[in-house]
Amino acid sequence: VQLQAFGGGLVQPGGSLTLSCVASGSALSISNMDWSRQAPGKERELVATIARGGVTNYADFVAGRFTISRDNTKNTLYLQMNSLKPEDTAVYYCSAGPPGLRPRPYWGQGTQVTVSS
C-alpha cells in the first residue's frame, strides 16, 4: 500500500486549501482513512477520519471548517480546509488501514501547510 499526499502550500489566514491523497492497495487495506497533522514541537494529532462508506469524524478544533471526503473510484482522499488559522500550520499526513486497526498501518509522506500573512 502506498499513499501520496498533495496540495500543501502557503495561504493567508482566512483562506482555503484542499489536500489530496492518492492511495494504492486493496479496498480492505485502505478501508478507513485519516488526515493527521504535526506542528513543530508538538505531537501528531488526528484531524479527521472517514470510513469507506462515508461516515466521518472530526477533531473539535476543525469541526465546521474542514471537510474530509473520498472518491473510492479514484482511491483518493481529500481534505477541504476553510477559514484557515495560523495554528493550522503543520505537516499534514494521510493514513489508511482496515476498520478498527490503530495506529493506521499505512502513511503518506506528509505535505506542509503554512498559514501566514
GUZARO-490735 format. One record per residue (C-alpha): x, y, z. Coordinates in steps of 0.05 Angstrom, whole numbers. Example, Ala and Ser with C-alpha at 12.3 -4.5 7.8 and 13.67 -1.06 7.14 Angstrom:
# GUZARO-490735
PT       u       v       w
PT     246     -90     156
PT     273     -21     143
END
This chain:
# GUZARO-490735
PT       u       v       w
PT       0       0       0
PT      26      69     -19
PT      -3     137      -1
PT      19     202     -32
PT      -6     269      -7
PT     -10     333     -48
PT     -36     404     -43
PT       1     437      14
PT      26     507       9
PT      25     578      38
PT     -42     610      50
PT     -65     673      86
PT    -107     669     149
PT    -180     660     130
PT    -161     627      65
PT    -175     558      38
PT    -135     499      14
PT    -151     428      -9
PT    -106     369       4
PT    -108     305     -36
PT     -81     236     -21
PT     -76     183     -74
PT     -75     112     -48
PT     -57      45     -79
PT     -77     -21     -48
PT    -135     -67     -35
PT    -202     -39     -15
PT    -195     -70      54
PT    -126     -43      67
PT    -150      29      53
PT    -220      20      81
PT    -213      73     134
PT    -173     136     121
PT    -150     194     163
PT    -117     262     159
PT     -70     278     217
PT     -23     336     228
PT      40     352     266
PT      62     423     282
PT     134     440     301
PT     148     418     372
PT      81     385     381
PT      55     314     378
PT      18     288     317
PT     -57     296     324
PT    -116     266     288
PT    -155     317     245
PT    -209     277     212
PT    -227     206     193
PT    -272     174     141
PT    -296     103     130
PT    -304      72      62
PT    -379      82      66
PT    -370     156      80
PT    -381     161     155
PT    -337     218     181
PT    -310     244     247
PT    -273     308     262
PT    -229     336     317
PT    -264     392     354
PT    -212     442     332
PT    -230     435     258
PT    -304     418     261
PT    -343     465     216
PT    -281     489     180
PT    -252     425     149
PT    -287     372     107
PT    -259     303      94
PT    -283     265      34
PT    -262     208     -12
PT    -272     183     -82
PT    -268     108     -79
PT    -267     102    -155
PT    -202     141    -155
PT    -175     115     -88
PT    -167     188     -69
PT    -177     222      -2
PT    -189     297       5
PT    -187     349      59
PT    -221     415      43
PT    -196     467      93
PT    -232     533     100
PT    -224     592     148
PT    -152     572     160
PT    -116     599     221
PT     -42     606     237
PT     -49     550     287
PT     -68     503     230
PT       4     508     206
PT      32     437     206
PT      54     379     163
PT      -9     342     144
PT      -8     266     135
PT     -57     218     105
PT     -62     148     131
PT    -103      85     118
PT    -119      17     145
PT    -173     -36     157
PT    -231     -18     202
PT    -213     -16     276
PT    -138     -22     267
PT     -99      34     302
PT     -50      62     294
PT     -63      61     219
PT     -11      16     185
PT      -2      58     122
PT      21     130     119
PT      37     181      66
PT      98     226      66
PT      63     289      90
PT      51     357      59
PT      67     424      91
PT      11     474     103
PT      32     543     126
PT     -20     595     146
PT      12     663     150
PT       3     734     126
END
